[in-house]
Amino acid sequence: MFVLLFRPISLILVVQATAMAECKIGRKSMPTEQISKFPLSFDQIISALNVITPFASAIILFYLASAKEKRISKADVYRERLQNYYIPFYQMYCRGYLFHYPIQDMPFENRGLFLDLFSKNIQYMDAKTQSLYPRYYRAFLALMEADESNADGLESCKSEFADIFQQITASTFSEYKHLLRKLKMPVPDI
C-alpha cells in the first residue's frame, strides 16, 4: 500500500495499489475486468511518484530553509537591540551603583548620560519603554530647571524623575532578560 502524498490522486493510487496487491496475493479473487477499470497501472503510479517525490522534497526543503532564515534574522535583530541599548544600559546602571545610589541625587552630567543613551537608541527599546521616554524627558528637563534655579519644587521634581526612571529601568530589565532568554544567554539576577 502507498503513503498518501497528495490528496487528489492519493485515493486512486491507494485503491489501485490495494486491488493489485490483493489480486496478486490471492487474498481475494478479483476478476481481471475489475482491475482494468482502474485508470492507472502500477508502473504509471511508480512513474508518477518518481516525479512527485523530488518536487515535494524541493518544496519541503524550501520551507525549512526559509523558516531557518527567519529564525536567524530574528536572532540578529535581538543581538542588535542588546548591543546598542540593553547592554550599555545595564553597564551604566551597574557602574553608577544605581541599585544603591538614587539617580535623582547624581550630578546633571550623569543623568545626561542616560538621556543620551535613551535618545540615541530609542528605536531599540521595547514598546513600553518607548512610551515612557517622553515622560522621562519632561521630568529630566523639569529637574534640570529646578536644579539650576533652586526652586521650591526641587524635591517634587526629584521624586517625579526618580519614579519615571524606575519605571524605565524595570521595563528595560524585563525586556533585557527576555532577549537574553531568547538568545539562550545567561540572565543576570536583577
C-alpha positions in Angstrom: 0.0 0.0 0.0 1.3 3.5 -0.8 1.6 6.5 1.5 -0.8 9.3 0.8 1.3 12.3 -0.5 -1.2 14.4 -2.4 -4.9 14.3 -1.9 -6.3 14.5 -5.5 -4.6 11.3 -6.7 -4.0 9.5 -3.4 -7.3 7.8 -3.4 -6.8 6.4 -6.9 -3.3 5.3 -6.0 -4.3 3.6 -2.8 -7.3 1.8 -4.3 -5.4 0.6 -7.4 -2.4 -0.5 -5.4 -4.6 -2.3 -2.9 -6.6 -4.0 -5.6 -3.5 -5.1 -7.4 -1.8 -6.4 -4.3 -4.9 -8.3 -3.2 -5.3 -9.8 -6.7 -1.6 -10.9 -6.8 -1.5 -12.2 -3.3 -4.7 -14.1 -3.8 -6.5 -13.0 -0.7 -9.4 -12.1 -2.8 -10.0 -13.3 -6.3 -10.8 -10.2 -8.3 -11.7 -10.6 -12.0 -9.4 -9.0 -14.4 -12.1 -6.8 -15.9 -12.4 -5.1 -12.5 -8.7 -4.5 -12.4 -8.8 -2.9 -15.8 -11.4 -0.3 -14.6 -8.6 1.5 -12.7 -7.2 4.4 -14.7 -3.5 3.9 -13.8 -1.3 0.9 -13.9 1.3 0.0 -11.2 4.1 1.3 -13.5 2.3 4.6 -14.0 1.9 5.0 -10.3 5.7 4.4 -9.8 6.4 6.9 -12.6 4.2 9.5 -11.0 5.8 9.0 -7.6 9.2 9.4 -9.2 8.2 12.8 -10.5 6.2 13.9 -7.4 8.8 12.9 -4.8 11.6 15.3 -5.9 9.1 18.1 -6.3 7.7 17.5 -2.9 11.2 17.3 -1.4 12.1 20.6 -3.0 9.0 22.3 -1.5 9.8 20.9 1.9 13.5 22.0 1.8 12.5 25.5 0.6 10.0 25.8 3.6 12.6 24.5 6.1 15.3 26.9 4.7 13.0 29.9 4.9 12.0 29.1 8.4 15.6 28.8 9.4 16.4 32.1 7.7 13.6 33.8 9.6 14.9 32.4 12.9 18.4 33.7 12.1 17.2 37.1 11.2 15.2 37.4 14.4 18.2 36.4 16.4 20.3 39.1 14.6 17.7 41.8 15.5 17.7 40.6 19.1 21.5 40.8 19.2 21.5 44.3 17.7 19.0 45.5 20.3 21.1 44.1 23.1 24.3 45.5 21.8 23.0 49.0 21.2 20.7 49.7 24.1 20.2 46.9 26.7 23.8 46.0 27.4 25.0 49.6 27.6 22.1 50.5 29.9 22.9 47.6 32.2 26.6 48.5 32.2 25.8 52.2 33.1 23.3 51.1 35.7 25.9 48.9 37.4 28.8 51.3 37.1 26.7 54.1 38.6 25.7 51.9 41.6 22.1 52.9 40.8 20.8 50.0 42.8 22.2 51.8 45.9 22.6 55.4 44.8 19.5 57.2 43.5 19.8 58.8 40.1 18.0 62.0 41.1 20.8 62.8 43.6 23.5 62.3 40.9 25.1 65.3 39.1 23.4 66.6 36.0 26.2 65.1 33.7 25.5 61.6 35.0 21.7 62.0 34.4 22.5 63.3 31.0 24.4 60.1 30.1 21.2 58.2 30.5 19.2 60.7 28.5 21.8 60.4 25.7 21.6 56.6 25.7 17.8 56.7 25.6 17.6 59.4 22.9 20.2 57.7 20.6 18.8 54.2 20.9 15.1 54.7 21.3 14.5 52.5 18.2 15.9 49.5 20.0 13.6 49.9 23.1 10.5 47.8 23.5 7.2 49.5 23.0 6.5 50.0 26.7 9.9 51.7 27.4 9.4 53.9 24.3 6.1 55.0 25.6 7.8 56.1 28.9 10.5 58.1 27.1 8.5 61.4 26.7 7.7 61.4 30.4 11.3 60.8 31.2 12.4 63.7 29.0 9.9 66.1 30.6 10.9 65.0 34.1 14.6 65.4 33.1 14.0 69.0 31.9 11.9 69.9 34.9 14.6 68.6 37.3 17.3 70.4 35.3 15.4 73.7 35.5 14.5 73.2 39.2 18.2 72.2 39.9 19.5 75.4 38.2 17.1 77.8 39.8 16.9 76.1 43.3 13.1 76.3 43.0 10.8 75.3 45.8 9.6 72.3 43.7 13.0 70.7 43.6 12.0 67.7 45.8 8.8 67.0 43.8 10.8 67.2 40.5 13.4 64.7 42.0 10.6 62.4 43.1 8.9 62.5 39.7 12.2 61.9 37.9 13.1 59.0 40.2 9.7 57.5 39.6 9.8 57.6 35.8 13.5 56.4 35.8 12.4 53.5 38.0 9.7 52.6 35.5 12.1 52.8 32.6 14.6 50.6 34.5 12.0 48.0 35.3 10.7 47.9 31.7 14.2 47.8 30.3 15.4 45.0 32.6 12.3 43.0 31.9 12.9 43.1 28.1 16.7 42.6 28.6 16.0 39.3 30.4 13.5 38.3 27.7 16.0 38.9 24.9 18.8 37.0 26.8 16.5 34.0 27.2 15.5 34.1 23.5 19.2 34.0 22.6 19.9 31.4 25.2 22.4 33.6 27.0 22.9 33.9 30.8 20.4 36.0 32.5 21.6 38.2 35.4 19.7 38.2 38.7 18.4 41.8 38.6 
